[in-house]
Amino acid sequence: MVKVFKTDVLYAEKVKAIITDIMGNLPGLKVTFDLEDEDKIMRIEGDFFKAEDILFCLKKQGHSCIELPIDLNLIG
């Protein structure tokens, strides 16, 4: 399962703290950020997780995110 989020994270230092928090609460996920993208994209891959859990982790760090829809017709 893959979910993509638009975030308000601006700095690499915050990315490290957010990833550490997410991995501590939801081990086994792969978390990546693209701070160069205008939407500061965060991509989460894993077997099972809820978008609400990710939203909560970012909120604890003082940030917010919005889950973006994925159009599978554009992939591949």
C-alpha positions as CSV (number, residue, x, y, z in Angstrom):
1,M,0.0,0.0,0.0
2,V,1.2,3.5,-0.9
3,K,-0.2,6.8,0.3
4,V,1.0,10.3,-0.8
5,F,0.5,13.4,1.3
6,K,0.9,17.1,0.8
7,T,2.7,18.6,3.8
8,D,3.8,21.9,5.3
9,V,7.2,20.6,6.3
10,L,10.0,22.9,5.0
11,Y,13.3,21.7,6.6
12,A,15.3,18.5,6.5
13,E,15.8,18.6,10.3
14,K,12.0,18.3,10.8
15,V,11.9,15.5,8.2
16,K,14.2,13.4,10.4
17,A,12.1,14.0,13.5
18,I,8.9,13.1,11.7
19,I,10.3,9.9,10.1
20,T,11.7,8.9,13.5
21,D,8.3,9.4,15.1
22,I,6.4,7.6,12.4
23,M,8.8,4.7,12.4
24,G,8.6,4.5,16.2
25,N,4.8,4.3,16.1
26,L,4.4,2.3,12.9
27,P,7.5,0.2,12.3
28,G,8.1,-1.4,9.0
29,L,7.0,1.6,6.9
30,K,9.1,3.3,4.2
31,V,8.8,7.1,4.5
32,T,10.3,9.6,2.0
33,F,9.9,13.3,1.5
34,D,10.4,15.5,-1.5
35,L,11.0,19.0,-0.1
36,E,11.9,20.3,-3.5
37,D,8.3,19.7,-4.7
38,E,6.0,22.7,-4.2
39,D,3.6,20.5,-2.2
40,K,6.4,19.1,0.1
41,I,5.4,15.6,-0.7
42,M,5.6,12.8,1.8
43,R,5.3,9.2,0.5
44,I,4.5,6.3,2.8
45,E,4.8,2.6,1.8
46,G,3.8,-0.3,4.0
47,D,1.7,-3.4,4.4
48,F,-0.9,-1.7,6.6
49,F,-1.4,1.7,8.1
50,K,-4.1,4.4,8.3
51,A,-3.8,7.9,7.0
52,E,-5.2,9.1,10.3
53,D,-2.1,7.6,12.1
54,I,0.2,9.6,9.8
55,L,-1.8,12.8,10.3
56,F,-1.5,12.3,14.1
57,C,2.3,11.9,13.9
58,L,2.7,15.1,11.9
59,K,0.4,17.0,14.2
60,K,2.5,15.9,17.2
61,Q,5.5,17.5,15.4
62,G,3.6,20.7,14.8
63,H,2.8,20.1,11.1
64,S,-0.1,19.1,9.0
65,C,-0.7,17.0,5.9
66,I,-3.4,16.1,3.4
67,E,-3.7,12.8,1.8
68,L,-3.6,13.1,-2.0
69,P,-5.5,10.7,-4.3
70,I,-3.4,8.4,-6.5
71,D,-4.5,8.0,-10.1
72,L,-3.4,4.5,-11.0
73,N,-4.1,5.2,-14.7
74,L,-1.1,7.6,-14.7
75,I,1.3,5.0,-13.4
76,G,3.3,2.7,-15.7
